[in-house]
Amino acid sequence: MKINTLQFGELEYDEKLVLNFPDGILGFEKLKEYLLIKMDDDIFYWLTSVDKPDIVFPLIGIRLIDSEYMEQPETEAFGIVKLDKDPENITVNLKAPVYINHENKEGFQTILDDNKYPLSYKLFVEE
C-alpha cells in the first residue's frame, strides 16, 4: 500500500504495520488507523493518519526524558511534541501520553491524573 505524506513524500508500507487506535487521539477520535514512521537519524517518530495523511503527530519516546515515567503493561509511552522553529520553544506533552503496543499494533492516549507531569515540558533547555 502507499501513503503520500507531507514530511516524507510517497511511502510504501505493509498493512501489517498499521496501528489501530480504537478511541482515536484526543480531538481526532474519528481517525483510528496510523503509521508510526521514524527515519534513521531522527529523534522523533511521526504518527501519521492512514486516512488523512496530512494529520501527523510528532512523538518522542518519553523514557528518553524520564526513565521512571509511568508505563502501561506491554506498551511504550510517547509524548506528542509541539514543534517550533526555535528549539527552546519545542515542548512535549507528558500529561496525555500516547501508549503503543508494538506487538498487537494497538495504541491509545490517556490523560494522567498526576500533577507531576506537565502539559508543555521544554525538550531543549539552553544551559
C-alpha positions as CSV (number, residue, x, y, z in Angstrom):
1,M,0.0,0.0,0.0
2,K,1.1,3.6,-0.4
3,I,0.6,6.8,1.5
4,N,1.5,10.3,0.5
5,T,2.9,12.3,3.4
6,L,4.0,16.0,3.7
7,Q,7.2,15.1,5.5
8,F,8.5,12.2,3.5
9,G,6.6,12.2,0.2
10,E,5.1,9.0,-1.0
11,L,5.9,5.9,1.1
12,E,5.1,2.3,0.6
13,Y,4.0,0.4,3.6
14,D,2.8,-3.1,4.6
15,E,-0.7,-3.1,6.0
16,K,0.7,-5.2,8.9
17,L,2.4,-2.0,10.2
18,V,-0.8,-0.1,10.7
19,L,-1.6,0.8,14.3
20,N,-5.2,0.7,15.4
21,F,-6.3,3.4,17.9
22,P,-9.9,2.2,18.9
23,D,-10.7,5.6,20.5
24,G,-8.5,7.7,18.2
25,I,-6.3,10.5,19.5
26,L,-7.8,13.3,21.6
27,G,-9.5,15.7,19.3
28,F,-9.2,13.2,16.4
29,E,-11.4,10.4,17.6
30,K,-12.7,9.5,14.2
31,L,-9.2,8.7,12.9
32,K,-8.4,5.1,14.0
33,E,-5.5,3.9,11.8
34,Y,-2.0,5.3,11.9
35,L,1.5,4.5,10.8
36,L,4.5,5.1,13.1
37,I,7.2,6.5,10.9
38,K,10.8,7.0,12.0
39,M,13.8,8.0,9.9
40,D,17.2,6.6,11.0
41,D,18.8,9.8,12.1
42,D,15.7,11.4,13.7
43,I,14.9,11.5,17.4
44,F,11.2,12.0,16.6
45,Y,8.6,9.5,15.4
46,W,5.8,10.6,13.2
47,L,2.3,9.2,14.0
48,T,0.6,9.6,10.6
49,S,-3.1,9.0,9.9
50,V,-3.6,6.5,7.2
51,D,-7.0,8.0,6.3
52,K,-5.8,11.7,6.4
53,P,-2.0,11.7,5.9
54,D,-1.9,15.5,6.5
55,I,-2.8,14.7,10.1
56,V,0.6,13.9,11.8
57,F,1.6,13.8,15.4
58,P,5.4,14.2,16.1
59,L,6.2,11.9,19.0
60,I,9.2,11.2,21.2
61,G,9.8,8.2,23.5
62,I,9.1,9.5,27.0
63,R,11.7,7.2,28.5
64,L,14.3,9.3,26.8
65,I,13.1,12.2,29.0
66,D,12.2,10.4,32.2
67,S,13.4,6.9,32.8
68,E,10.8,6.4,35.6
69,Y,7.8,7.6,33.6
70,M,4.6,5.7,34.2
71,E,4.3,2.7,31.9
72,Q,1.3,0.6,30.9
73,P,1.8,-3.2,30.5
74,E,3.3,-4.2,27.2
75,T,3.3,-0.7,25.8
76,E,5.8,2.1,25.0
77,A,4.9,5.6,26.1
78,F,5.3,8.5,23.7
79,G,4.8,12.3,24.2
80,I,3.2,14.4,21.5
81,V,5.7,17.1,20.5
82,K,4.8,20.7,19.8
83,L,7.4,21.8,17.2
84,D,8.8,25.3,16.8
85,K,11.5,27.0,14.7
86,D,13.2,28.0,17.9
87,P,14.4,24.8,19.7
88,E,13.9,26.5,23.1
89,N,10.2,26.6,22.4
90,I,9.8,22.9,21.5
91,T,7.7,21.2,24.1
92,V,6.4,17.7,24.9
93,N,3.0,16.8,26.4
94,L,3.8,14.5,29.3
95,K,0.3,14.9,30.7
96,A,-1.5,13.0,27.9
97,P,0.8,10.3,26.7
98,V,0.3,8.0,23.7
99,Y,0.8,4.4,24.5
100,I,1.6,1.9,21.7
101,N,1.7,-1.9,21.9
102,H,4.0,-2.8,19.1
103,E,3.2,-6.5,19.4
104,N,-0.6,-6.3,18.8
105,K,-0.4,-3.0,16.8
106,E,-2.8,-1.1,19.1
107,G,-2.5,2.3,20.7
108,F,-4.4,4.7,23.0
109,Q,-4.0,8.1,24.5
110,T,-4.8,8.9,28.1
111,I,-4.8,11.9,30.4
112,L,-2.8,11.2,33.6
113,D,-4.3,12.3,36.8
114,D,-0.9,13.3,38.2
115,N,0.3,16.9,38.5
116,K,3.9,15.7,38.3
117,Y,3.7,15.6,34.5
118,P,3.3,18.9,32.7
119,L,1.4,19.6,29.5
120,S,4.3,21.5,28.0
121,Y,7.7,20.1,29.1
122,K,10.5,22.0,27.4
123,L,12.5,19.5,25.4
124,F,15.6,21.5,24.8
125,V,16.9,23.9,27.5
126,E,19.8,26.2,27.0
127,E,22.4,26.0,29.7
